[in-house]
Amino acid sequence: METREWYEQWNARRMKEAREAEERAQQRGQQLGRLQLAVRLCAIRLGRSLTEAETAALAERLDRLGADRVGEAMLSFSANALTAWLSDPDAT
């Protein structure tokens, strides 16, 4: 009986860890999708591809400020203002 209980506990832990790993992977996929969309929209707004530094800044802003604020900046800023916003490390 002890062996069966140990196996059931071990299997339950394994299943829980697998679910948690899947949830983390889904969250990461969603984050990546948001970043890819934001990069495309910024590129359209700027009329050019983003630099690596701008892409990194955009990823950081999405994490720190959220998709709503980044979307607001992309839609309301001129191309020059958006470029300045992406290059300012303290931008909000």
The first five atom37 places (N, CA, C, CB, O) and aatype in JSON, in Angstrom:
{
  "aatype": [12, 6, 16, 1, 6, 17, 18, 6, 5, 17, 2, 0, 1, 1, 12, 11, 6, 0, 1, 6, 0, 6, 6, 1, 0, 5, 5, 1, 7, 5, 5, 10, 7, 1, 10, 5, 10, 0, 19, 1, 10, 4, 0, 9, 1, 10, 7, 1, 15, 10, 16, 6, 0, 6, 16, 0, 0, 10, 0, 6, 1, 10, 3, 1, 10, 7, 0, 3, 1, 19, 7, 6, 0, 12, 10, 15, 13, 15, 0, 2, 0, 10, 16, 0, 17, 10, 15, 3, 14, 3, 0, 16],
  "atom_mask": [
    [1, 1, 1, 1, 1],
    [1, 1, 1, 1, 1],
    [1, 1, 1, 1, 1],
    [1, 1, 1, 1, 1],
    [1, 1, 1, 1, 1],
    [1, 1, 1, 1, 1],
    [1, 1, 1, 1, 1],
    [1, 1, 1, 1, 1],
    [1, 1, 1, 1, 1],
    [1, 1, 1, 1, 1],
    [1, 1, 1, 1, 1],
    [1, 1, 1, 1, 1],
    [1, 1, 1, 1, 1],
    [1, 1, 1, 1, 1],
    [1, 1, 1, 1, 1],
    [1, 1, 1, 1, 1],
    [1, 1, 1, 1, 1],
    [1, 1, 1, 1, 1],
    [1, 1, 1, 1, 1],
    [1, 1, 1, 1, 1],
    [1, 1, 1, 1, 1],
    [1, 1, 1, 1, 1],
    [1, 1, 1, 1, 1],
    [1, 1, 1, 1, 1],
    [1, 1, 1, 1, 1],
    [1, 1, 1, 1, 1],
    [1, 1, 1, 1, 1],
    [1, 1, 1, 1, 1],
    [1, 1, 1, 0, 1],
    [1, 1, 1, 1, 1],
    [1, 1, 1, 1, 1],
    [1, 1, 1, 1, 1],
    [1, 1, 1, 0, 1],
    [1, 1, 1, 1, 1],
    [1, 1, 1, 1, 1],
    [1, 1, 1, 1, 1],
    [1, 1, 1, 1, 1],
    [1, 1, 1, 1, 1],
    [1, 1, 1, 1, 1],
    [1, 1, 1, 1, 1],
    [1, 1, 1, 1, 1],
    [1, 1, 1, 1, 1],
    [1, 1, 1, 1, 1],
    [1, 1, 1, 1, 1],
    [1, 1, 1, 1, 1],
    [1, 1, 1, 1, 1],
    [1, 1, 1, 0, 1],
    [1, 1, 1, 1, 1],
    [1, 1, 1, 1, 1],
    [1, 1, 1, 1, 1],
    [1, 1, 1, 1, 1],
    [1, 1, 1, 1, 1],
    [1, 1, 1, 1, 1],
    [1, 1, 1, 1, 1],
    [1, 1, 1, 1, 1],
    [1, 1, 1, 1, 1],
    [1, 1, 1, 1, 1],
    [1, 1, 1, 1, 1],
    [1, 1, 1, 1, 1],
    [1, 1, 1, 1, 1],
    [1, 1, 1, 1, 1],
    [1, 1, 1, 1, 1],
    [1, 1, 1, 1, 1],
    [1, 1, 1, 1, 1],
    [1, 1, 1, 1, 1],
    [1, 1, 1, 0, 1],
    [1, 1, 1, 1, 1],
    [1, 1, 1, 1, 1],
    [1, 1, 1, 1, 1],
    [1, 1, 1, 1, 1],
    [1, 1, 1, 0, 1],
    [1, 1, 1, 1, 1],
    [1, 1, 1, 1, 1],
    [1, 1, 1, 1, 1],
    [1, 1, 1, 1, 1],
    [1, 1, 1, 1, 1],
    [1, 1, 1, 1, 1],
    [1, 1, 1, 1, 1],
    [1, 1, 1, 1, 1],
    [1, 1, 1, 1, 1],
    [1, 1, 1, 1, 1],
    [1, 1, 1, 1, 1],
    [1, 1, 1, 1, 1],
    [1, 1, 1, 1, 1],
    [1, 1, 1, 1, 1],
    [1, 1, 1, 1, 1],
    [1, 1, 1, 1, 1],
    [1, 1, 1, 1, 1],
    [1, 1, 1, 1, 1],
    [1, 1, 1, 1, 1],
    [1, 1, 1, 1, 1],
    [1, 1, 1, 1, 1]
  ],
  "atom_positions": [
    [[0.82, -1.19, 0.0], [0.0, 0.0, 0.0], [0.87, 1.26, 0.0], [-0.94, -0.01, 1.2], [0.52, 2.24, -0.66]],
    [[1.97, 1.26, 0.71], [2.83, 2.43, 0.76], [3.39, 2.77, -0.62], [3.97, 2.2, 1.75], [3.5, 3.94, -0.99]],
    [[3.74, 1.74, -1.37], [4.29, 1.97, -2.7], [3.25, 2.63, -3.59], [4.76, 0.64, -3.32], [3.57, 3.54, -4.35]],
    [[2.03, 2.19, -3.52], [0.96, 2.77, -4.33], [0.73, 4.23, -3.94], [-0.34, 1.96, -4.16], [0.59, 5.09, -4.82]],
    [[0.69, 4.53, -2.66], [0.51, 5.91, -2.2], [1.66, 6.78, -2.67], [0.39, 5.96, -0.67], [1.45, 7.9, -3.13]],
    [[2.88, 6.28, -2.54], [4.05, 7.04, -3.0], [3.94, 7.32, -4.49], [5.36, 6.28, -2.7], [4.19, 8.44, -4.94]],
    [[3.57, 6.3, -5.27], [3.44, 6.47, -6.72], [2.37, 7.5, -7.04], [3.12, 5.13, -7.4], [2.57, 8.35, -7.91]],
    [[1.24, 7.44, -6.38], [0.16, 8.39, -6.63], [0.58, 9.82, -6.3], [-1.08, 8.01, -5.82], [0.25, 10.74, -7.04]],
    [[1.29, 10.0, -5.2], [1.79, 11.32, -4.84], [2.82, 11.81, -5.87], [2.42, 11.3, -3.43], [2.78, 12.97, -6.3]],
    [[3.72, 10.92, -6.24], [4.74, 11.27, -7.22], [4.09, 11.64, -8.54], [5.73, 10.1, -7.42], [4.47, 12.64, -9.16]],
    [[3.13, 10.87, -8.98], [2.45, 11.12, -10.24], [1.65, 12.43, -10.17], [1.52, 9.95, -10.59], [1.63, 13.18, -11.14]],
    [[1.02, 12.7, -9.05], [0.26, 13.94, -8.89], [1.2, 15.15, -8.97], [-0.5, 13.94, -7.54], [0.87, 16.16, -9.6]],
    [[2.38, 15.05, -8.33], [3.36, 16.14, -8.41], [3.82, 16.34, -9.84], [4.57, 15.85, -7.5], [3.92, 17.47, -10.32]],
    [[4.1, 15.24, -10.51], [4.56, 15.31, -11.9], [3.51, 15.97, -12.79], [4.89, 13.91, -12.42], [3.85, 16.81, -13.62]],
    [[2.27, 15.61, -12.61], [1.19, 16.19, -13.4], [1.03, 17.69, -13.1], [-0.14, 15.45, -13.13], [0.81, 18.49, -14.0]],
    [[1.15, 18.06, -11.82], [1.05, 19.47, -11.44], [2.19, 20.26, -12.06], [1.08, 19.62, -9.9], [1.96, 21.35, -12.59]],
    [[3.39, 19.75, -12.01], [4.54, 20.42, -12.61], [4.37, 20.57, -14.12], [5.83, 19.66, -12.31], [4.74, 21.6, -14.69]],
    [[3.81, 19.56, -14.76], [3.57, 19.62, -16.2], [2.54, 20.7, -16.54], [3.1, 18.24, -16.72], [2.72, 21.44, -17.5]],
    [[1.47, 20.78, -15.74], [0.46, 21.83, -15.97], [1.06, 23.22, -15.77], [-0.74, 21.63, -15.02], [0.79, 24.13, -16.55]],
    [[1.87, 23.37, -14.74], [2.49, 24.67, -14.49], [3.45, 25.05, -15.62], [3.24, 24.64, -13.15], [3.49, 26.21, -16.03]],
    [[4.2, 24.09, -16.11], [5.11, 24.35, -17.23], [4.33, 24.74, -18.48], [5.99, 23.11, -17.52], [4.74, 25.64, -19.22]],
    [[3.21, 24.09, -18.71], [2.37, 24.43, -19.86], [1.8, 25.83, -19.73], [1.24, 23.41, -20.02], [1.75, 26.57, -20.71]],
    [[1.37, 26.2, -18.53], [0.85, 27.55, -18.3], [1.92, 28.6, -18.54], [0.3, 27.68, -16.88], [1.66, 29.64, -19.15]],
    [[3.14, 28.33, -18.06], [4.24, 29.27, -18.29], [4.53, 29.4, -19.78], [5.5, 28.82, -17.55], [4.78, 30.5, -20.27]],
    [[4.51, 28.3, -20.5], [4.76, 28.33, -21.95], [3.67, 29.12, -22.67], [4.84, 26.9, -22.51], [3.96, 29.87, -23.6]],
    [[2.43, 28.96, -22.25], [1.34, 29.71, -22.86], [1.48, 31.2, -22.59], [-0.01, 29.2, -22.34], [1.26, 32.01, -23.48]],
    [[1.84, 31.55, -21.36], [2.04, 32.96, -21.03], [3.16, 33.56, -21.86], [2.33, 33.12, -19.53], [3.06, 34.68, -22.36]],
    [[4.25, 32.8, -21.98], [5.39, 33.29, -22.77], [4.99, 33.46, -24.24], [6.6, 32.32, -22.66], [5.39, 34.42, -24.89]],
    [[4.2, 32.53, -24.75], [3.72, 32.63, -26.12], [2.84, 33.85, -26.32], [0.0, 0.0, 0.0], [2.93, 34.53, -27.35]],
    [[2.0, 34.14, -25.35], [1.15, 35.32, -25.43], [1.99, 36.6, -25.39], [0.13, 35.33, -24.28], [1.73, 37.55, -26.13]],
    [[3.0, 36.62, -24.52], [3.89, 37.78, -24.45], [4.61, 37.99, -25.79], [4.91, 37.61, -23.32], [4.71, 39.11, -26.28]],
    [[5.09, 36.91, -26.35], [5.79, 37.0, -27.63], [4.85, 37.48, -28.73], [6.39, 35.63, -28.02], [5.24, 38.3, -29.56]],
    [[3.62, 37.0, -28.73], [2.64, 37.45, -29.71], [2.35, 38.94, -29.57], [0.0, 0.0, 0.0], [2.25, 39.65, -30.57]],
    [[2.2, 39.41, -28.33], [1.97, 40.85, -28.11], [3.15, 41.66, -28.6], [1.72, 41.14, -26.62], [2.97, 42.71, -29.22]],
    [[4.36, 41.19, -28.34], [5.54, 41.91, -28.79], [5.61, 41.94, -30.31], [6.82, 41.27, -28.22], [5.88, 42.99, -30.89]],
    [[5.36, 40.83, -30.96], [5.41, 40.79, -32.42], [4.39, 41.74, -33.03], [5.17, 39.37, -32.92], [4.69, 42.44, -34.0]],
    [[3.19, 41.78, -32.47], [2.17, 42.69, -32.95], [2.59, 44.14, -32.74], [0.83, 42.43, -32.26], [2.44, 44.97, -33.64]],
    [[3.11, 44.45, -31.57], [3.54, 45.81, -31.28], [4.69, 46.23, -32.19], [3.97, 45.94, -29.81], [4.73, 47.37, -32.65]],
    [[5.61, 45.33, -32.46], [6.72, 45.64, -33.37], [6.18, 45.96, -34.76], [7.72, 44.46, -33.44], [6.6, 46.92, -35.4]],
    [[5.24, 45.14, -35.24], [4.67, 45.38, -36.57], [3.95, 46.73, -36.63], [3.69, 44.26, -36.95], [4.12, 47.49, -37.59]],
    [[3.16, 47.03, -35.6], [2.43, 48.29, -35.59], [3.36, 49.5, -35.5], [1.44, 48.32, -34.44], [3.13, 50.51, -36.16]],
    [[4.4, 49.38, -34.69], [5.38, 50.47, -34.61], [6.09, 50.66, -35.93], [6.4, 50.2, -33.5], [6.32, 51.79, -36.37]],
    [[6.44, 49.57, -36.58], [7.12, 49.65, -37.87], [6.23, 50.35, -38.9], [7.51, 48.24, -38.38], [6.71, 51.15, -39.7]],
    [[4.94, 50.05, -38.87], [4.01, 50.73, -39.79], [3.96, 52.21, -39.46], [2.59, 50.1, -39.7], [4.01, 53.05, -40.35]],
    [[3.85, 52.52, -38.16], [3.77, 53.93, -37.74], [5.03, 54.7, -38.12], [3.55, 54.01, -36.22], [4.96, 55.86, -38.55]],
    [[6.2, 54.05, -37.98], [7.47, 54.72, -38.26], [7.83, 54.68, -39.74], [8.58, 54.08, -37.45], [8.64, 55.48, -40.21]],
    [[7.24, 53.76, -40.47], [7.56, 53.63, -41.89], [8.9, 52.94, -42.13], [0.0, 0.0, 0.0], [9.51, 53.12, -43.18]],
    [[9.33, 52.17, -41.15], [10.61, 51.45, -41.25], [10.63, 50.35, -40.22], [11.82, 52.41, -41.06], [9.8, 50.32, -39.3]],
    [[11.58, 49.45, -40.37], [11.76, 48.39, -39.37], [12.35, 48.97, -38.1], [12.65, 47.26, -39.91], [13.08, 49.95, -38.14]],
    [[12.03, 48.36, -36.99], [12.6, 48.79, -35.72], [14.02, 48.24, -35.58], [11.73, 48.33, -34.53], [14.33, 47.16, -36.08]],
    [[14.85, 48.98, -34.9], [16.19, 48.5, -34.6], [16.1, 47.48, -33.47], [17.14, 49.68, -34.22], [15.06, 47.34, -32.82]],
    [[17.17, 46.77, -33.24], [17.19, 45.81, -32.12], [16.96, 46.53, -30.8], [18.52, 45.04, -32.08], [16.24, 46.04, -29.93]],
    [[17.57, 47.71, -30.65], [17.41, 48.47, -29.4], [15.97, 48.91, -29.22], [18.35, 49.69, -29.39], [15.46, 48.87, -28.1]],
    [[15.31, 49.33, -30.3], [13.91, 49.75, -30.2], [13.0, 48.56, -29.87], [13.46, 50.41, -31.51], [12.05, 48.69, -29.1]],
    [[13.3, 47.41, -30.46], [12.52, 46.21, -30.17], [12.68, 45.82, -28.7], [12.95, 45.05, -31.08], [11.71, 45.45, -28.03]],
    [[13.91, 45.9, -28.2], [14.16, 45.58, -26.79], [13.44, 46.59, -25.89], [15.68, 45.59, -26.49], [12.87, 46.21, -24.86]],
    [[13.46, 47.86, -26.26], [12.77, 48.88, -25.48], [11.27, 48.63, -25.48], [13.08, 50.28, -26.03], [10.6, 48.8, -24.46]],
    [[10.74, 48.23, -26.63], [9.32, 47.95, -26.73], [8.94, 46.76, -25.84], [8.93, 47.67, -28.19], [7.91, 46.79, -25.17]],
    [[9.76, 45.73, -25.83], [9.51, 44.57, -24.97], [9.52, 44.98, -23.5], [10.56, 43.46, -25.22], [8.67, 44.55, -22.72]],
    [[10.47, 45.8, -23.14], [10.56, 46.27, -21.75], [9.34, 47.1, -21.38], [11.85, 47.09, -21.53], [8.81, 46.97, -20.28]],
    [[8.89, 47.97, -22.3], [7.72, 48.81, -22.03], [6.46, 47.96, -21.88], [7.53, 49.84, -23.15], [5.62, 48.24, -21.03]],
    [[6.33, 46.94, -22.71], [5.17, 46.06, -22.59], [5.14, 45.4, -21.21], [5.18, 44.99, -23.69], [4.09, 45.29, -20.59]],
    [[6.3, 44.97, -20.74], [6.38, 44.34, -19.42], [6.12, 45.35, -18.31], [7.75, 43.69, -19.22], [5.38, 45.07, -17.36]],
    [[6.74, 46.51, -18.43], [6.69, 47.49, -17.34], [5.4, 48.31, -17.34], [7.87, 48.42, -17.44], [4.81, 48.54, -16.28]],
    [[4.96, 48.75, -18.52], [3.83, 49.67, -18.6], [2.52, 49.0, -19.02], [4.15, 50.76, -19.57], [1.44, 49.51, -18.73]],
    [[2.63, 47.87, -19.68], [1.44, 47.15, -20.12], [1.05, 47.49, -21.56], [0.0, 0.0, 0.0], [1.47, 48.5, -22.12]],
    [[0.25, 46.6, -22.13], [-0.15, 46.72, -23.53], [-1.01, 47.96, -23.78], [-0.91, 45.48, -23.96], [-0.91, 48.57, -24.85]],
    [[-1.84, 48.35, -22.82], [-2.7, 49.52, -23.02], [-1.87, 50.79, -23.21], [-3.65, 49.7, -21.84], [-2.12, 51.57, -24.13]],
    [[-0.88, 50.99, -22.35], [-0.06, 52.21, -22.45], [0.78, 52.19, -23.73], [0.86, 52.35, -21.22], [0.9, 53.22, -24.4]],
    [[1.35, 51.05, -24.07], [2.14, 50.95, -25.29], [1.25, 51.21, -26.5], [2.83, 49.56, -25.41], [1.65, 51.94, -27.41]],
    [[0.07, 50.64, -26.51], [-0.86, 50.89, -27.62], [-1.24, 52.35, -27.73], [0.0, 0.0, 0.0], [-1.33, 52.89, -28.84]],
    [[-1.46, 52.98, -26.6], [-1.78, 54.41, -26.59], [-0.64, 55.22, -27.21], [-2.06, 54.9, -25.16], [-0.88, 56.12, -28.01]],
    [[0.59, 54.9, -26.83], [1.75, 55.61, -27.39], [1.85, 55.39, -28.9], [3.04, 55.14, -26.69], [2.11, 56.33, -29.65]],
    [[1.66, 54.15, -29.34], [1.77, 53.85, -30.77], [0.71, 54.58, -31.58], [1.65, 52.35, -31.01], [0.99, 55.03, -32.69]],
    [[-0.49, 54.71, -31.03], [-1.58, 55.33, -31.78], [-1.61, 56.85, -31.69], [-2.88, 54.79, -31.3], [-2.07, 57.51, -32.62]],
    [[-1.13, 57.41, -30.59], [-1.27, 58.85, -30.42], [0.0, 59.64, -30.73], [-1.7, 59.15, -29.01], [-0.09, 60.83, -31.03]],
    [[1.16, 59.02, -30.67], [2.41, 59.74, -30.92], [2.68, 59.83, -32.42], [3.58, 59.06, -30.21], [2.35, 58.93, -33.18]],
    [[3.28, 60.95, -32.81], [3.78, 61.05, -34.19], [4.96, 60.09, -34.33], [4.21, 62.53, -34.54], [5.46, 59.55, -33.34]],
    [[5.41, 59.9, -35.56], [6.56, 59.01, -35.79], [7.78, 59.51, -35.03], [6.87, 58.91, -37.3], [8.5, 58.71, -34.43]],
    [[8.03, 60.8, -35.04], [9.19, 61.35, -34.32], [9.05, 61.19, -32.81], [9.37, 62.84, -34.67], [10.01, 60.84, -32.13]],
    [[7.84, 61.44, -32.3], [7.61, 61.3, -30.87], [7.73, 59.83, -30.45], [6.23, 61.86, -30.48], [8.25, 59.54, -29.37]],
    [[7.25, 58.91, -31.28], [7.35, 57.49, -30.98], [8.81, 57.04, -30.97], [6.56, 56.66, -31.99], [9.22, 56.26, -30.11]],
    [[9.6, 57.54, -31.91], [11.04, 57.23, -31.93], [11.71, 57.74, -30.66], [11.72, 57.86, -33.18], [12.51, 57.03, -30.05]],
    [[11.37, 58.96, -30.25], [11.95, 59.52, -29.02], [11.5, 58.71, -27.81], [11.54, 61.01, -28.86], [12.3, 58.47, -26.91]],
    [[10.24, 58.3, -27.77], [9.72, 57.51, -26.65], [10.44, 56.18, -26.54], [8.21, 57.29, -26.82], [10.75, 55.73, -25.44]],
    [[10.7, 55.55, -27.68], [11.41, 54.26, -27.66], [12.86, 54.41, -27.24], [11.33, 53.61, -29.02], [13.45, 53.49, -26.68]],
    [[13.46, 55.57, -27.52], [14.87, 55.76, -27.19], [15.1, 56.27, -25.78], [15.51, 56.7, -28.17], [16.23, 56.25, -25.29]],
    [[14.04, 56.73, -25.12], [14.16, 57.24, -23.74], [13.97, 56.11, -22.75], [13.12, 58.38, -23.49], [12.86, 55.57, -22.63]],
    [[15.03, 55.72, -22.02], [14.91, 54.6, -21.08], [13.96, 54.86, -19.91], [16.26, 54.25, -20.55], [13.51, 53.92, -19.27]],
    [[13.67, 56.12, -19.64], [12.8, 56.47, -18.52], [11.38, 56.8, -18.95], [13.38, 57.63, -17.76], [10.58, 57.27, -18.13]],
    [[11.05, 56.58, -20.21], [9.74, 56.96, -20.72], [8.63, 56.18, -20.04], [9.69, 56.75, -22.22], [8.8, 55.02, -19.66]],
    [[7.49, 56.85, -19.9], [6.32, 56.21, -19.31], [5.14, 56.3, -20.25], [5.96, 56.85, -17.96], [4.06, 55.82, -19.93]]
  ]
}
